[in-house]
Amino acid sequence: MNDRLIHSQKRLHDSLFELYMQGGLELYLAGTRGLKRELIIKLETSALTPEKGEIIHYYAVNRWDDDDEFDEWAKPSSPLSVEAERILGVTNSQLECCRPTDVALDEFLTFLVR
């Protein structure tokens, strides 16, 4: 996993955890605007097992906010196997024009916490 992706994940975790540690659940909820949302999240990985691949499809629907939707494919750092292409229904050539995974993840995290 590249450094920028790790940094993005750590930044989100740390900021929410810090709010929780400083003021408990009330401050955490204030930091998330106190909203309790129904989110549907779907992630697709570039390999047949998550440990060997990276997330290449980010999908979420915020059911609480007029079904606001995030749906983005990302370009993996290494090509998909033929088997992964078959299972996912997407090809390496289709992913070639997509943004890198770290950029897609940053936008996805922004969608989740807004």
Secondary structure, DSSP 8 states (H G I E B T S, - for coil): --HHHHHHHHHHHHHHHHHHHHHHHHHHHHHTTT----EEEEEEESSSSGGGS-EEEEEEEETTTTTEEEEEEEE-SS---HHHHHHHT--HHHHTTSEEHHHHHHHHHHHHH-
